Amino acid sequence: MTLLVPLETQPTFDPRPGEAAPERLIEGAPSYKTWELDTAIAEAAQWGKVRTGIWEATPGKTISMKGETFEFCHILSGRCEIAEDGGASHVFGPGDSFVMKPGFVGTWNTLETVRKIFVIAS
């Protein structure tokens, strides 16, 4: 087992397809692709599991709810606008990074097909 995992931003294996849950869909018909690159157990940090991968979404607007999940994102391509309920709205594009902390509730609006690196701790 290696403890150093390079992240391939153009994976050569098939992604897991997905779509917005009907109860979270606000506008459009976004579809998703997820390439899970690594999973680790992080009990020492009091997180059960940490997942890393590439995620892609086509345009559309959905409700985003993190629950007990912490997520770091780095945008590789495309543009999205994220608005926290009762808070500010931010547009992110290539090279931008952000964190959505546990308890985050807001909207995710994919303006142009977006591809990101994600690290999720739950």
C-alpha positions in Angstrom: 0.0 0.0 0.0 1.3 3.4 -1.0 0.7 6.5 1.1 1.4 8.9 -1.8 -1.4 9.0 -4.3 -1.0 11.2 -7.5 -4.3 12.6 -8.6 -5.0 12.1 -12.3 -7.3 15.0 -13.5 -8.2 13.1 -16.7 -8.9 9.5 -15.4 -8.9 6.8 -18.0 -11.5 4.6 -16.3 -15.2 5.0 -16.6 -16.9 7.3 -14.1 -19.9 6.6 -11.9 -22.8 8.5 -13.5 -25.4 10.4 -11.5 -28.1 13.0 -11.6 -29.6 15.5 -9.2 -32.1 14.0 -6.7 -35.5 15.3 -7.6 -36.0 16.9 -4.2 -32.8 18.9 -4.6 -33.3 20.0 -8.2 -34.1 23.7 -8.7 -33.4 24.3 -12.4 -32.2 22.4 -15.5 -31.2 18.7 -15.7 -27.7 18.4 -14.4 -25.9 15.1 -14.8 -22.8 14.1 -12.9 -19.7 12.0 -13.4 -17.6 10.9 -10.4 -14.2 9.3 -10.6 -13.3 8.1 -7.1 -9.5 8.0 -7.0 -8.8 7.1 -3.4 -10.6 6.3 -0.1 -8.9 6.2 3.3 -10.0 5.6 6.8 -9.2 8.6 9.0 -10.1 7.5 12.5 -7.2 9.3 14.1 -8.6 12.6 12.8 -12.1 11.6 14.1 -13.4 11.4 10.5 -14.7 8.0 9.5 -13.7 8.1 5.8 -11.9 10.5 3.5 -12.6 10.2 -0.3 -10.7 11.9 -3.1 -11.6 12.1 -6.7 -12.7 14.1 -9.8 -16.3 15.2 -10.2 -18.0 16.8 -13.2 -21.4 18.4 -13.5 -23.4 19.8 -16.5 -25.3 23.1 -16.1 -28.2 23.2 -13.6 -29.0 24.5 -10.2 -29.5 22.3 -7.1 -29.8 22.5 -3.3 -26.5 21.7 -1.7 -26.5 20.3 1.9 -23.3 19.0 3.5 -24.8 17.6 6.8 -21.8 16.3 8.8 -19.5 16.3 5.7 -16.5 18.5 5.1 -15.5 19.1 1.5 -12.6 20.8 -0.1 -12.9 21.6 -3.9 -10.4 22.8 -6.5 -12.0 23.8 -9.8 -10.2 22.5 -12.9 -12.5 23.8 -15.6 -15.9 25.4 -16.0 -17.7 27.8 -13.7 -20.2 27.5 -10.8 -21.9 29.9 -8.4 -22.4 28.8 -4.9 -24.6 30.7 -2.5 -25.0 29.9 1.2 -28.5 30.3 2.6 -28.6 33.7 4.3 -25.1 34.5 3.2 -22.9 35.5 0.3 -22.8 34.1 -3.3 -19.4 33.3 -4.9 -18.5 32.4 -8.5 -15.7 29.9 -8.9 -13.7 29.1 -12.0 -10.5 27.3 -13.1 -7.8 27.5 -10.4 -10.2 28.5 -7.6 -10.5 26.5 -4.4 -13.0 26.5 -1.6 -14.3 24.6 1.4 -17.8 23.7 2.4 -17.9 23.0 6.1 -20.3 20.6 7.9 -23.8 22.2 8.2 -23.5 24.1 4.9 -26.9 24.6 3.2 -27.2 26.6 0.0 -27.4 26.4 -3.8 -24.9 25.1 -6.3 -25.5 26.6 -9.8 -23.3 25.1 -12.5 -23.0 27.9 -15.1 -20.6 26.0 -17.5 -19.8 22.3 -17.2 -17.5 22.1 -14.2 -14.8 19.6 -13.3 -13.3 19.7 -9.8 -11.0 17.8 -7.6 -12.7 16.9 -4.3 -11.6 15.8 -0.9 -14.5 14.7 1.3 -14.3 13.8 5.0 -17.3 12.3 6.6 
